[in-house]
Amino acid sequence: MQVRLSSPARLRFVLLFAVALFAALPAFAAPYAAMVIDARTGKVLHSRNADARLHPASLTKMMTLYIAFQAVENGEISLDDKVRISSHAASEPPSKLGLRSGQTIAFRYLIRAAAVKSANDAATAIGEAISGSEAAFAKRMTATAKQLGMTRTTFKNAHGLTTDGHLSTARDMTTLGRHLLYDYPEYYNLFSRRSTNAGIREVPNTNRRLLDAYKGADGIKTGYTRAAGFNLVASAERGNERIIATVFGGTSTAARNARVAELLDMGFSRAPSRAPVNRPSKPAYAGNAIAGGGEVRVSGLVSRSLRPTARPLPAVANVANDALQDQIDSLVAETAAGGTSAKARVAPTPDQEIVTRLSTKGDAHWGINVGRYTSRYQAEKVLLTTALSEMATLDGVERQVLKSARGYDATFQGMTRDMADMACRRLQARNVTCFMMGPG
């Protein structure tokens, strides 16, 4: 018996057959590559296909952000400068912040959206604000990559969507991640934020699953396109050790994160517990001239500031979670009541100005100041918060609150210059106020 199907029924049958056939085909698998290094020394601990030129996807935004930080540092643009959004930037496909053509937004919010949300429209707007056009910015990206030793990388856009010739390697992206960490530590905390205010809305971090799941993870950048697969450059710190691991070509977010966790574990198992920090050389600044053709006139700015605008410092360093905060409050209360604690003993503090010479043993005549506050209690609380969050460099260091006519200064004293420098660098990388106090 022959069964006749109506036209709608035949159409549904054909569609179902096509779906079933497509599902039976093998999934597209992007090429796999990986790299693991000891971030302190740059030593390679593992590599696999690390020099193959592959699609980097949104790992590209690490270079966009590197140049953004460079431009702010050298006065090309201010964090508070207003950028007018072009129709080209507004029309970029997701992931995006949702910028509209013609609207203006502070440059700092474009940085946050690109770093945390991985917003393509924000990345393009950054490039246009700095170099006048995305094409000119891409040339600067490629030239900067060569300065950093990324010898097999070519950029064609600011966001990382698949484009002919837009290629990099696991080795080069690992190199870039290390430069971000050491060249611009003051911005590195951006990559560990679970969410951030991007001006027009709060946006979540695309890497929050790994940040929440892996102990010590604090960045750096995810990426995905069908051609690239699921990519990630990740960094984690445990004690004195820091590892950077890169994966290209993951098959899913979960699979990529699991593989990165394995690689980070491998790195920590192979790296020595102590090693000298050999920072990479920061490249010479050349601005847009690095891309050839002289300086490019920046046309996307509503206003322009030749120097970065100073921002008020936060009253209290935001470096503790709720559980740690409860502990700190109890320790401060104990101190105020005259008690002591092994972790939170605060030395008596005579009323005086900030000292310029510390009377301590040996060459430990340096200190650091982590802010001035309106009350002794507030300063003591910040000292305890900071000491508990940065035990690697501040454990056992003398803590003093110094009173002056201008307020209460929270200080750590009795450090060598190297100790003070390292402590400040690590605190500033977490966006904690810190400056060094030297002898004389």
Buried (B, 14 or more C-beta within 10 A) or exposed (E): EEEEEEEEEEEEEEEEEEEEEEEEEEEEEBBBBBBBBBBBBBBEBBBBBBBBBBBBBBBBBBBBBBBBBBBBBBEBBBBBBBBBBBEBBBEBEEBBBBBEEEEBBBBBBBBBBBBBBBBBBBBBBBBBBBBBBBBBBBBBBBBBBEBBBBEBBBBBBBBBBBBEEBBBBBBBBBBBBBBBBBBBBEBBBBBBBEEBBBBBEEBEBBBBBBBEEBEBBBBBBBBBBEBBBBBBBBBBBBEBBBBBBBBBBBBEBEEBBBBBBBBBBBBBEEBEEEBEEEBBEBBEEBBBEBBEEEEBEBEBBEEEBEEBEEEEEEEBBEBBEEEBEEBBEEBBEBBEEEEEBEEBBBEEBEEEEBBEEBEBEEEBBBBBBBBBBEEBBBBBBBBBBBBBBBEEBBEEBBBBBBBEEEBBBBBBBBBBBEBBBBBBBBBBBBBBBBEBBEBE
